[in-house]
């Protein structure tokens, strides 16, 4: 059998073959060409790359966590996830909880925001976005019907502010199960459902300027999506991406909207993505953008917003850079309300293609009405949701690609090849010593690459 050192030599030799176009010193070189000879080990090594692993997170004791719920909202602010509202069976909530990533501890901030000055009433299927130091909450369904109100929560003082539309000013109709995402200083809202069953599914696009407290409707052009609820959306620079939803049946179509002009286009993709409604989506940021954002003063003004006139055409140049490189999607229901998906998808915003991320570990139960946030640049955190039951569990998964050392170790171990026959090394965490064998120190190359 091969020794570990022999495998390293073989891998190094194959890389040289690929780089130089021939077996140097062994066989004549063939001429360089635009087509690089394939490395026979590449496919085998890549296939053995360890998949990212789901892990169930046990909250630390001493904190009061939220009960099981679905169709709530969550935002991330300074190392904490803020969870507001949602529902359980036929009940509605207006409580506010914070979950600290570092300590894994819950804290009840407000048991019932509806009794506080300017606080929102109990609701579910609403949406919230983070704008500067405030959480902006819009719409949703209450026990008295759907809403189109706007509330802002100051995340430093936890005080609420209710925005009241001026008489005669433009505003969207009451709705629930819509989407909302932040674009500069504006919250962008699309679709949802309203009480009128004759025209239940909405397909209108609105922008709310958080600074000026103004709504404007964006006139849709091109391939405008059909009306729907329970869809998901994310923004990359000046483009909003919209996926799936429900309009009598589950959808798996993908659209892109250029927000300054309102131009829509449908995106055709090759990957098999199941139709889904109430699927969670989160924007995956470029690490370089996160580093830049962390070193930028909080007093730096936001980029200028698009014109408040919905009919005026804006230049195609990018106005907002938010560093989004991909969109991550998980969960949701398809076919009927009791058929769920547990596949993790990544949508690359540059290539506009989907890929399926194979995962391992303790996977979350299939569900809808949950939320996902990014704990850091690569760790995804999932909370709550429902199927036939209701959940208040937390799962996370680190999507960071393994280092060369981790990748190499996983590949070598998958081959079942011993590093050295009949010898057990104390630095090898995957092997067991034979009966009576003495612990031997691993050679330097083994410790360097596999420890």
C-alpha positions in Angstrom: 0.0 0.0 0.0 1.0 3.6 -0.5 2.6 5.6 2.2 1.5 9.1 2.9 4.7 10.5 1.5 4.3 8.5 -1.7 0.8 10.1 -2.2 2.2 13.6 -1.7 4.9 12.9 -4.3 2.3 11.6 -6.7 0.0 14.6 -6.2 3.0 17.0 -6.6 4.0 15.2 -9.8 0.5 15.4 -11.2 0.4 19.2 -10.6 3.7 19.5 -12.4 2.3 17.6 -15.3 -0.6 19.9 -15.5 1.5 23.1 -15.2 4.2 22.1 -17.6 2.3 20.1 -20.1 4.3 16.8 -19.9 6.3 14.4 -17.8 9.5 16.4 -17.3 12.5 14.1 -17.7 10.4 11.0 -18.3 8.4 11.6 -21.4 8.9 14.3 -24.2 6.9 17.4 -23.6 3.9 18.0 -25.7 3.4 21.5 -27.0 1.6 24.0 -24.8 -2.1 24.5 -25.7 -5.1 26.3 -24.4 -6.4 22.9 -23.3 -4.6 21.8 -20.1 -4.3 18.0 -19.7 -6.6 16.9 -16.9 -5.2 15.9 -13.6 -6.5 12.4 -12.9 -6.5 13.1 -9.2 -8.5 16.4 -9.4 -12.0 14.9 -9.6 -11.2 12.3 -6.9 -9.8 14.9 -4.5 -12.6 17.4 -5.0 -15.2 14.7 -4.6 -13.7 14.0 -1.1 -13.9 17.6 0.1 -15.6 17.5 3.5 -19.1 18.9 3.3 -20.2 21.7 5.6 -21.9 20.3 8.7 -25.2 21.3 10.4 -25.0 21.6 14.1 -27.9 22.0 16.6 -27.1 24.9 19.0 -28.1 24.5 22.6 -28.8 27.8 24.1 -27.0 28.7 27.3 -28.9 28.4 30.6 -30.1 31.4 32.5 -31.8 33.2 29.6 -35.5 33.3 28.6 -35.9 32.2 25.0 -38.9 32.7 22.7 -41.5 30.0 22.4 -42.1 28.0 19.2 -43.2 30.3 16.4 -43.4 30.9 12.6 -43.5 33.8 10.2 -41.7 36.2 12.5 -38.9 38.6 11.6 -35.2 38.8 12.5 -32.3 41.1 12.0 -28.7 41.1 13.1 -27.1 44.1 15.0 -23.8 44.2 16.8 -23.4 40.4 17.4 -27.0 39.8 18.2 -30.1 38.5 16.4 -33.3 40.4 17.2 -36.5 38.3 16.8 -39.8 40.1 16.7 -43.4 38.8 16.5 -44.6 35.8 14.6 -47.4 33.3 15.4 -48.1 30.0 17.0 -51.2 28.1 15.7 -53.8 30.8 15.7 -52.1 33.2 18.1 -50.1 36.3 17.3 -47.0 37.8 19.1 -45.5 41.2 19.6 -42.6 40.2 21.8 -39.0 41.1 21.2 -36.0 38.8 22.0 -32.3 39.1 21.4 -29.9 36.2 20.9 -26.2 36.9 21.5 -24.0 34.8 19.2 -20.9 34.8 21.5 -22.6 33.6 24.6 -25.5 31.7 22.9 -27.9 33.2 25.3 -31.5 34.5 24.8 -32.9 37.6 26.6 -36.5 38.8 26.5 -36.3 42.6 25.7 -40.0 43.3 25.5 -42.7 40.8 26.5 -45.4 42.7 24.6 -44.5 45.7 22.5 -48.1 46.5 21.7 -48.6 47.9 25.2 -45.6 50.2 24.9 -45.8 53.8 23.5 -45.9 53.7 19.7 -45.3 49.9 19.7 -46.7 47.7 16.9 -49.6 45.4 17.6 -49.3 41.6 17.6 -48.7 40.3 14.1 -47.2 37.6 11.9 -46.1 37.4 8.2 -44.6 41.0 8.5 -41.1 42.0 7.4 -38.3 43.9 9.1 -35.0 45.3 7.8 -32.0 46.9 9.6 -31.4 50.6 8.8 -28.5 52.2 10.5 -29.3 51.7 14.3 -33.0 50.9 13.8 -35.1 48.0 12.9 -37.9 49.0 10.5 -41.1 46.8 10.7 -43.7 46.9 7.9 -47.1 45.3 7.4 -48.2 41.8 8.4 -51.3 40.0 9.4 -53.1 40.6 12.8 -56.2 39.2 14.3 -58.1 42.2 12.9 -56.7 42.0 9.4 -53.7 43.0 7.4 -51.6 46.1 8.1 -49.6 48.7 6.1 -48.1 50.6 9.1 -44.4 51.3 9.7 -42.7 51.1 13.0 -39.0 51.9 13.9 -37.2 50.4 16.8 -34.1 52.1 18.1 -31.7 49.3 18.9 -29.7 51.4 21.4 -32.7 52.5 23.5 -35.3 49.9 22.4 -37.8 52.7 22.0 -40.5 52.5 19.3 -41.5 55.2 16.8 -44.7 54.9 14.7 -44.6 56.5 11.3 -48.0 57.9 10.3 -48.6 58.5 6.6 -49.5 62.1 5.7 -53.1 62.6 4.4 -53.2 62.1 0.7 -49.6 60.7 0.5 -48.9 57.6 -1.6 -48.7 54.4 0.4 -49.0 50.7 -0.4 -52.2 48.8 0.5 -52.4 46.6 3.6 -50.6 43.3 3.0 -48.9 40.2 4.6 -46.4 37.6 3.4 -44.6 40.2 1.3 -40.8 40.7 1.0 -38.7 43.7 2.2 -35.0 44.4 1.8 -32.8 47.4 2.3 -31.4 49.4 -0.6 -29.4 52.4 0.6 -31.8 54.4 2.8 -34.9 52.7 1.3 -36.9 49.7 2.3 -38.0 47.9 -0.9 -41.3 46.0 -0.6 -42.7 43.6 -3.2 -45.9 41.6 -3.5 -47.7 39.8 -0.7 -51.4 39.2 -0.3 -54.4 41.4 0.6 -57.9 40.7 1.9 -59.6 41.1 -1.4 -59.9 37.5 -2.6 -60.8 38.6 -6.2 -57.3 40.1 -6.5 -55.5 38.5 -3.6 -51.9 38.2 -4.9 -50.0 41.5 -5.3 -47.2 42.3 -7.8 -46.5 46.0 -7.0 -43.1 47.4 -6.0 -42.7 50.1 -3.4 -39.8 52.0 -1.9 -40.0 53.5 1.6 -37.4 56.2 2.4 -36.5 55.6 6.0 -35.0 59.1 6.5 -37.7 61.2 4.8 -40.7 59.0 5.8 -41.9 58.8 2.2 -43.4 56.0 0.0 -43.0 55.9 -3.7 -44.3 53.3 -6.1 -41.9 52.0 -8.7 -43.5 51.4 -12.1 -42.5 47.9 -13.3 -41.2 47.4 -16.8 -40.2 44.4 -18.8 -40.9 40.9 -17.4 -42.7 41.8 -14.2 -43.3 38.8 -11.9 -46.8 37.6 -11.4 -48.5 38.4 -8.1 -47.5 36.1 -5.2 -46.9 35.7 -1.5 -44.3 33.8 0.6 -41.5 34.6 -1.9 -38.0 35.7 -0.9 -35.6 38.4 -2.1 -32.1 39.8 -1.7 -30.3 42.9 -3.0 -26.9 43.1 -4.7 -25.8 46.7 -5.4 -28.7 48.1 -7.5 -30.3 44.8 -8.4 -33.0 43.0 -6.4 -33.4 39.3 -6.9 -36.7 37.6 -6.3 -37.3 33.8 -6.0 -40.3 31.5 -5.7 -43.5 32.1 -3.7 -47.1 31.0 -4.0 -49.9 32.1 -6.3 -52.2 29.2 -6.1 -49.3 26.8 -6.5 -45.6 26.9 -5.4 -43.2 28.7 -7.8 -39.5 28.3 -8.6 -39.0 31.2 -11.0 -36.2 33.8 -10.5 -36.3 37.4 -11.4 -34.0 40.4 -11.2 -35.1 44.0 -11.0 -32.9 47.0 -11.6 -34.2 49.2 -8.8 -33.2 52.7 -10.3 -35.3 52.1 -13.4 -37.8 49.4 -12.4 -36.8 47.1 -15.2 -37.5 43.4 -14.6 -36.0 40.4 -16.3 -36.5 36.7 -15.8 -33.4 34.6 -15.0 -33.2 31.1 -16.6 -31.0 28.6 -14.8 -30.0 25.0 -15.3 -29.9 23.7 -11.7 -33.0 21.8 -10.5 -34.5 23.9 -7.8 -37.8 22.8 -6.3 -40.7 25.3 -6.2 -41.0 26.7 -2.7 -42.9 29.3 -0.7 -41.9 30.8 2.6 -38.3 29.8 1.9 -35.6 31.7 3.9 -33.0 33.7 2.0 -30.0 35.5 3.3 -27.4 37.7 1.5 -23.9 36.3 1.6 -21.3 39.1 1.7 -17.9 39.4 0.2 -15.4 39.2 3.1 -13.4 42.1 1.7 -16.6 44.3 1.9 -17.2 43.2 5.5 -13.7 44.2 6.4 -14.1 47.6 4.7 -17.4 48.1 6.4 -16.0 47.3 9.8 -13.2 49.9 9.4 -15.6 52.6 8.0 -16.9 55.2 10.5 -20.5 54.8 11.5 -20.9 58.6 10.8 -20.1 58.1 7.1 -23.3 59.1 5.2 -25.2 56.5 3.1 -25.0 56.8 -0.6 -27.7 59.0 -2.3 -31.0 57.3 -3.0 -32.7 57.0 -6.3 -35.1 59.8 -7.3 -38.5 59.9 -5.5 -40.2 60.1 -8.9 -41.1 56.6 -10.0 -41.4 57.5 -13.7 -38.0 59.1 -14.1 -35.2 56.9 -15.5 -32.0 56.8 -13.5 -28.5 56.2 -15.0 -27.4 52.6 -15.2 -24.3 53.3 -13.1 -24.3 51.6 -9.6 -25.5 53.8 -6.8 -25.2 51.4 -3.9 -22.5 48.9 -3.2 -23.6 46.4 -0.5 -21.0 43.7 -1.1 -23.4 40.8 -1.7 -21.8 38.0 -3.7 -24.4 35.3 -3.4 -27.8 34.4 -2.0 -28.4 31.4 0.3 -31.8 29.6 0.4 -33.1 26.8 2.5 -36.4 25.3 3.4 -39.9 26.2 2.3 -42.9 24.2 1.1 -43.6 22.9 -2.4 -46.5 21.0 -4.1 -48.8 21.4 -1.1 -48.6 22.9 2.3 -47.2 19.7 3.9 -44.3 19.0 1.4 -41.1 20.6 2.5 -37.6 21.0 1.2 -34.3 20.7 3.1 -31.9 21.5 0.3 -29.4 24.3 0.7 -29.0 26.4 -2.4 -26.5 29.1 -3.3 -27.3 31.6 -6.0 -24.2 33.3 -7.4 -25.1 36.9 -8.2 -22.3 37.3 -10.7 -22.9 34.2 -12.8 -26.6 34.1 -12.0 -26.6 30.4 -11.5 -27.8 28.1 -8.7 -25.7 25.4 -7.0 -26.7 22.8 -4.5 -24.6 22.7 -1.3 -24.2 19.2 0.0 -24.3 19.2 3.8 -23.8 16.7 6.6 -24.3 16.6 10.4 -27.6 17.0 12.3 -29.8 18.6 9.7 -32.8 20.8 10.8 -36.3 19.4 10.3 -37.9 20.5 7.1 -40.0 23.6 7.6 -41.3 26.9 6.4 -41.7 30.3 8.0 -38.3 30.3 9.6 -35.5 32.9 9.3 -31.8 32.7 8.5 -29.1 35.2 9.3 -25.3 35.3 9.0 -23.5 35.1 12.4 -20.3 36.0 10.6 -19.0 36.0 7.1 -19.4 32.2 6.7 -21.6 30.9 9.5 -25.3 30.6 8.8 -27.8 30.5 11.6 -31.4 29.2 11.3 -34.2 29.7 13.8 -37.8 28.6 14.3 -40.5 27.9 11.7 -43.1 25.2 11.4 -44.3 22.1 9.5 -47.2 20.4 11.3 -45.3 21.3 14.5 -43.8 24.6 15.6 -40.1 25.1 16.4 -37.9 27.3 18.5 -34.7 25.5 17.8 -31.4 26.9 16.5 -29.1 25.4 13.9 -25.9 26.7 12.4 -23.6 25.6 9.6 -20.2 27.0 8.6 -19.9 27.4 4.9 -16.2 28.3 4.9 -14.2 26.2 2.5 -11.7 23.9 4.3 -8.1 24.7 4.2 -5.7 22.7 2.1 -4.6 20.8 5.2 -8.2 19.8 6.1 -9.0 19.0 2.5 -5.9 16.8 2.1 -6.5 15.0 5.4 -10.1 14.2 4.5 -9.1 12.9 1.1 -6.3 10.7 2.5 -8.6 9.2 5.1 -11.3 8.6 2.6 -8.9 6.3 0.7 -8.5 4.1 3.7 -4.7 4.2 3.1 -2.5 3.9 6.3 0.1 6.6 6.7 2.6 3.8 7.6 1.6 0.1 7.9 1.3 -1.4 11.4 2.4 1.8 13.2 0.1 4.0 15.3 1.0 7.7 15.8 -0.2 9.6 18.8 -0.7 12.7 16.6 -3.3 10.8 14.4 -6.7 11.5 15.9 -8.4 9.0 13.5 -6.4 5.8 14.3 -6.3 3.5 17.3 -3.2 1.8 18.6 -2.9 -1.9 18.2 -3.0 -3.9 21.4 0.2 -3.5 23.2 1.7 -1.0 20.7 3.7 1.8 22.1 2.8 5.4 21.3 5.2 6.7 18.7 5.8 10.3 17.7 4.7 11.1 14.2 7.3 12.1 11.6 7.5 15.9 11.0 5.7 15.8 7.6 2.7 14.0 9.1 2.4 16.4 12.0 2.8 19.4 9.7 0.0 18.4 7.3 -2.4 16.4 9.3 -2.2 17.6 12.9 
